[in-house]
Amino acid sequence: MTTKITVFDNGPIKMEGDFQLHDMEGKPLSEPNKATFLCRCGASENKPFCDGKHKKVSFKSEIHGK
């Protein structure tokens, strides 16, 4: 299975497929092959993961090509 990365307008990045996220020491941060949502707004209290704060802070992204 390949990795699929979806960038949501005004929201997080969703990663799904064959991947595992690690910290800089090599420790796993996510379960293998489990869909993971990464924060883009910077307001999450659970970084690098999204906790939905982008809605509260009215995060606005700019997706190129739209």
Backbone bond lengths (Angstrom), bond angles and torsions (degrees), N, CA, C in turn:
res aa  C-N    CA-C-N  psi(-1)  N-CA   C-N-CA  omega(-1)  CA-C   N-CA-C  phi
1 M - - - 1.448 - - 1.530 108.99 -
2 T 1.303 117.26 133.71 1.457 121.01 179.41 1.523 109.96 -84.42
3 T 1.306 115.72 165.97 1.454 121.35 177.15 1.516 109.07 -87.77
4 K 1.320 115.70 132.51 1.462 121.59 176.40 1.524 107.47 -114.62
5 I 1.329 116.23 127.72 1.461 121.98 178.96 1.518 107.35 -118.39
6 T 1.339 115.89 123.12 1.459 121.76 -179.18 1.522 108.88 -118.07
7 V 1.330 116.67 125.74 1.459 122.48 177.89 1.526 107.18 -99.61
8 F 1.325 116.37 114.62 1.459 121.21 -179.74 1.522 110.32 -86.00
9 D 1.311 116.14 133.69 1.455 121.48 176.37 1.526 108.50 -62.13
10 N 1.315 117.32 126.33 1.468 124.23 -179.67 1.527 112.74 61.46
11 G 1.328 117.04 25.60 1.459 120.45 -178.85 1.515 112.22 -149.89
12 P 1.335 115.98 -158.50 1.458 121.16 -173.04 1.526 113.54 -81.98
13 I 1.323 114.19 -178.55 1.452 123.15 170.09 1.525 106.51 -104.33
14 K 1.325 116.82 128.36 1.463 121.77 178.31 1.519 108.48 -104.03
15 M 1.340 115.39 127.38 1.462 121.21 176.73 1.520 107.45 -115.14
16 E 1.322 115.76 130.86 1.462 119.81 177.81 1.516 109.45 -145.91
17 G 1.312 116.19 156.14 1.452 120.43 -179.28 1.510 111.36 113.02
18 D 1.328 116.54 -145.61 1.455 123.26 -174.76 1.523 110.26 -91.68
19 F 1.336 117.46 90.14 1.459 121.89 179.71 1.530 109.06 -159.01
20 Q 1.304 116.47 164.29 1.458 122.86 168.38 1.520 107.30 -147.98
21 L 1.316 116.66 131.41 1.457 123.40 -178.46 1.528 109.31 -89.38
22 H 1.354 116.76 134.35 1.468 122.09 -179.28 1.526 110.10 -126.11
23 D 1.348 115.75 154.13 1.463 119.11 172.91 1.524 108.66 -82.24
24 M 1.332 117.00 -179.63 1.464 120.13 -174.82 1.529 113.31 -70.03
25 E 1.335 117.66 -11.81 1.464 121.13 175.37 1.524 112.00 -95.13
26 G 1.333 116.70 0.72 1.457 121.30 179.04 1.510 115.14 91.03
27 K 1.330 117.20 3.11 1.464 120.43 179.43 1.531 109.45 -78.37
28 P 1.339 117.06 135.68 1.461 119.77 179.55 1.527 111.66 -64.98
29 L 1.326 115.51 135.97 1.460 121.94 175.63 1.522 111.60 -105.76
30 S 1.315 117.04 -17.45 1.456 121.00 -178.74 1.518 109.55 -134.54
31 E 1.321 114.84 160.73 1.459 119.78 175.49 1.523 108.34 -78.08
32 P 1.338 117.37 143.14 1.459 119.05 178.93 1.521 111.91 -57.99
33 N 1.308 115.74 135.73 1.461 123.42 173.34 1.527 114.79 62.02
34 K 1.321 118.24 18.57 1.463 121.32 176.94 1.532 107.91 -101.76
35 A 1.326 117.18 132.64 1.466 121.00 179.11 1.525 109.27 -53.78
36 T 1.327 115.74 134.40 1.461 122.55 -176.17 1.523 108.67 -132.29
37 F 1.332 116.40 136.46 1.461 122.18 178.97 1.520 108.71 -110.66
38 L 1.329 116.64 122.37 1.464 122.32 -178.11 1.521 110.64 -103.87
39 C 1.332 115.76 139.56 1.463 122.90 -179.18 1.526 110.98 -69.22
40 R 1.322 116.27 138.68 1.466 122.08 172.96 1.516 111.68 -117.67
41 C 1.344 117.48 -18.62 1.460 120.19 -172.91 1.524 112.86 -85.36
42 G 1.331 117.32 -20.80 1.455 121.29 -179.30 1.518 114.65 86.13
43 A 1.323 118.43 -2.00 1.465 121.30 -176.35 1.530 113.75 -97.41
44 S 1.328 117.97 -6.78 1.460 120.93 -177.92 1.519 111.19 -60.62
45 E 1.325 116.05 140.99 1.461 120.85 174.43 1.525 110.50 -91.83
46 N 1.331 116.58 5.16 1.457 122.42 -179.07 1.529 110.42 -128.72
47 K 1.336 117.01 39.63 1.468 121.41 -177.82 1.519 110.98 -57.72
48 P 1.305 118.79 141.60 1.453 127.41 11.15 1.528 113.51 -87.93
49 F 1.323 116.84 9.35 1.459 120.61 -175.17 1.528 112.07 -90.26
50 C 1.305 114.99 150.16 1.464 121.69 178.53 1.528 109.46 -76.57
51 D 1.329 116.70 136.51 1.458 120.89 173.77 1.534 111.51 -120.02
52 G 1.332 116.96 12.82 1.459 121.43 177.34 1.523 114.73 88.81
53 K 1.330 118.10 0.45 1.468 121.11 -178.05 1.521 113.12 -63.30
54 H 1.340 117.50 -20.08 1.472 119.89 -179.86 1.525 110.83 -57.48
55 K 1.318 117.24 -29.78 1.471 120.62 178.24 1.533 110.32 -71.33
56 K 1.335 116.40 -42.21 1.464 121.61 -177.97 1.526 112.34 -67.59
57 V 1.335 116.66 -35.65 1.467 120.38 -178.21 1.526 112.04 -93.99
58 S 1.330 116.57 5.07 1.477 122.57 179.72 1.523 112.18 54.61
59 F 1.338 115.84 46.74 1.460 121.26 178.87 1.522 110.79 -59.36
60 K 1.299 116.34 132.73 1.465 122.92 176.85 1.516 108.37 -121.66
61 S 1.303 115.87 121.48 1.460 121.06 178.47 1.513 109.86 -102.57
62 E 1.302 113.95 168.19 1.457 119.73 176.55 1.521 106.70 -127.15
63 I 1.319 116.03 107.67 1.455 120.67 179.08 1.531 107.16 -97.12
64 H 1.310 114.81 120.52 1.467 120.36 -178.32 1.520 110.42 -68.97
65 G 1.292 115.99 145.94 1.451 121.71 177.95 1.510 113.10 94.55
66 K 1.326 117.36 0.05 1.467 120.36 178.82 1.495 109.23 -100.89
